[in-house]
């Protein structure tokens, strides 16, 4: 597709050089470029949304199979803002505790 667009652009430039760069051709070219850019934004957003959904499904499957995992996190994307903040605070506390345990000297060593 990129090669096709490159060839089309080169043909447009060559044609414009031959006919002396008329204003009408410039307006048509600018309109086509704007439309193509607009369409590509939607294509990119669709691709990103699809990849994000696939990643979420993979993470949900991993979380579902881990023993001792909090299965309430599987539906976190549908949680209210308050529930999301509570989960964030809870995991922040778990991280702090893990960092504190890692910093303590090990008496068995």
Backbone torsions as a table, in degrees:
resi	resn	phi	psi	omega
1	UNK	NA	-42.5	-179.8
2	UNK	-63.6	-38.2	179.1
3	UNK	-65.6	-39.9	177.5
4	UNK	-61.5	-44.5	178.7
5	UNK	-64.5	-39.1	179.0
6	UNK	-63.7	-45.1	178.5
7	UNK	-62.8	-42.3	179.0
8	UNK	-63.6	-40.9	177.7
9	UNK	-63.6	-44.0	178.7
10	UNK	-63.0	-41.1	177.7
11	UNK	-62.5	-40.5	179.2
12	UNK	-62.8	-44.0	-179.7
13	UNK	-64.7	-44.6	179.6
14	UNK	-61.8	-45.4	178.9
15	UNK	-61.7	-41.8	179.7
16	UNK	-64.2	-38.5	178.1
17	UNK	-64.3	-42.2	-177.9
18	UNK	-64.4	-40.7	-176.8
19	UNK	-94.3	2.2	173.1
20	UNK	86.4	31.4	175.8
21	UNK	50.8	61.9	178.4
22	UNK	-68.2	149.1	-178.1
23	UNK	-60.5	-37.7	-178.7
24	UNK	-60.2	-41.4	178.8
25	UNK	-64.9	-37.1	178.0
26	UNK	-63.8	-41.7	179.4
27	UNK	-64.9	-43.8	178.5
28	UNK	-62.0	-44.3	-179.8
29	UNK	-61.5	-46.4	179.6
30	UNK	-62.4	-38.4	178.3
31	UNK	-66.3	-42.9	178.3
32	UNK	-64.0	-41.3	179.1
33	UNK	-65.0	-41.8	178.4
34	UNK	-63.2	-43.2	178.5
35	UNK	-64.2	-42.6	178.1
36	UNK	-63.7	-42.5	178.0
37	UNK	-61.3	-43.9	179.1
38	UNK	-60.4	-44.7	179.5
39	UNK	-65.7	-41.1	-178.9
40	UNK	-66.5	-31.5	175.8
41	UNK	-60.4	-43.9	178.9
42	UNK	-67.3	-38.0	178.2
43	UNK	-63.6	-44.5	-180.0
44	UNK	-65.0	-43.8	178.9
45	UNK	-62.9	-39.8	178.0
46	UNK	-63.2	-44.0	179.7
47	UNK	-63.2	-43.9	179.2
48	UNK	-64.4	-41.0	179.2
49	UNK	-64.7	-39.4	178.7
50	UNK	-65.4	-44.7	178.8
51	UNK	-64.9	-39.8	178.7
52	UNK	-65.1	-40.4	178.4
53	UNK	-64.1	-41.6	178.3
54	UNK	-63.8	-42.1	178.2
55	UNK	-63.3	-41.4	178.6
56	UNK	-62.7	-40.4	179.0
57	UNK	-65.1	-39.9	178.7
58	UNK	-64.4	-45.2	179.2
59	UNK	-64.7	-38.2	178.0
60	UNK	-63.4	-40.1	179.0
61	UNK	-66.0	-41.3	177.1
62	UNK	-62.7	-46.6	-179.5
63	UNK	-63.0	-39.4	-178.8
64	UNK	-63.9	-33.4	-175.3
65	UNK	-90.4	-14.1	-179.1
66	UNK	-75.5	129.0	176.5
67	UNK	-69.1	139.0	178.6
68	UNK	80.2	2.2	179.4
69	UNK	-76.3	151.7	179.0
70	UNK	-84.2	101.7	-177.3
71	UNK	-66.9	-13.9	176.8
72	UNK	-64.4	-22.0	179.5
73	UNK	-71.2	-16.7	-179.9
74	UNK	-62.2	-29.7	-178.3
75	UNK	-109.9	21.6	-175.9
76	UNK	-62.4	-29.4	179.8
77	UNK	-67.5	-15.3	177.9
78	UNK	-101.9	4.5	-176.6
79	UNK	-75.3	159.3	175.4
80	UNK	-74.9	168.6	179.8
81	UNK	-60.7	-38.6	179.1
82	UNK	-64.1	-44.4	179.3
83	UNK	-65.2	-39.5	178.5
84	UNK	-64.3	-42.4	178.5
85	UNK	-65.8	-38.2	178.3
86	UNK	-63.7	-41.1	177.7
87	UNK	-65.4	-40.3	177.9
88	UNK	-62.1	-46.7	179.3
89	UNK	-62.1	-41.7	179.6
90	UNK	-61.7	-45.0	-179.2
91	UNK	-73.0	-29.2	174.8
92	UNK	-63.7	-40.7	178.1
93	UNK	-65.5	-39.5	178.0
94	UNK	-63.4	-42.3	178.4
95	UNK	-63.4	-43.8	178.5
96	UNK	-59.6	-43.7	179.6
97	UNK	-62.9	-41.6	178.7
98	UNK	-65.1	-40.4	177.5
99	UNK	-65.4	-39.5	179.2
100	UNK	-64.7	-43.2	178.4
101	UNK	-64.6	-37.9	179.4
102	UNK	-69.2	-28.4	-178.3
103	UNK	-83.2	-20.1	-179.4
104	UNK	-69.8	141.3	175.2
105	UNK	-67.9	140.3	-178.4
106	UNK	-86.3	114.3	-177.4
107	UNK	-70.8	-19.3	-179.1
108	UNK	-79.9	-16.3	-176.0
109	UNK	-79.6	NA	NA
